[in-house]
């Protein structure tokens, strides 16, 4: 039997590493998959290609047996020799990134409590790289929407650990305007404060690790 010229990417480590921005279908949604549905899978060429690290493509499910699935590729690869539209693809439920049901979605399939955090915020770069933990956060009136940005400003602003730093050093830090979920992926110790109103401000007590309210 000829070995496929690709490997399917396991998305679970990515979801574990970035739980606030990388979402996978729920077990309930995966259990509802039936022949005729389309599923989105991530293909990595073997041997590796230089144009793309991997390609995400739709597959039409044809057979399901004990958690294993077989389908046909419903997409023409851009740079993956040895794989073409219509080819048979074998995979597991946990390979699935997204779902496109052929029939109306069964009631309750997408009823979960997953909250997404795509609203924007301003944050020290060093928090996003994992170099610093959040020390100070405050919420001001959100900035007007930026052209082409579908996600509004949350008004949240974050400063990393400022111990041993002068005010000038803190002000010189690089800052980024980015999704709240990106901050949470690195430090979610402040998540319980996310719905606090405009005008709120908090500072971490490094002895207890708790955030205490302060004047903004």
HELIX and SHEET records of a PDB file:
HELIX    1   1 UNK A   12  UNK A   17  1                                   6    
HELIX    2   2 UNK A   27  UNK A   31  1                                   5    
HELIX    3   3 UNK A   93  UNK A   95  5                                   3    
HELIX    4   4 UNK A  125  UNK A  128  1                                   4    
HELIX    5   5 UNK A  167  UNK A  171  1                                   5    
HELIX    6   6 UNK A  180  UNK A  186  1                                   7    
HELIX    7   7 UNK A  191  UNK A  193  5                                   3    
SHEET    1   A 5 UNK A   6  UNK A   8  0                                        
SHEET    2   A 5 UNK A  38  UNK A  45 -1                                        
SHEET    3   A 5 UNK A  55  UNK A  65 -1                                        
SHEET    4   A 5 UNK A  68  UNK A  73 -1                                        
SHEET    5   A 5 UNK A  88  UNK A  92 -1                                        
SHEET    1   B 3 UNK A   6  UNK A   8  0                                        
SHEET    2   B 3 UNK A  38  UNK A  45 -1                                        
SHEET    3   B 3 UNK A  98  UNK A 100 -1                                        
SHEET    1   C 6 UNK A 175  UNK A 179  0                                        
SHEET    2   C 6 UNK A 120  UNK A 124 -1                                        
SHEET    3   C 6 UNK A 153  UNK A 160  1                                        
SHEET    4   C 6 UNK A 134  UNK A 139 -1                                        
SHEET    5   C 6 UNK A 201  UNK A 204 -1                                        
SHEET    6   C 6 UNK A 211  UNK A 213 -1                                        
END                                                                             
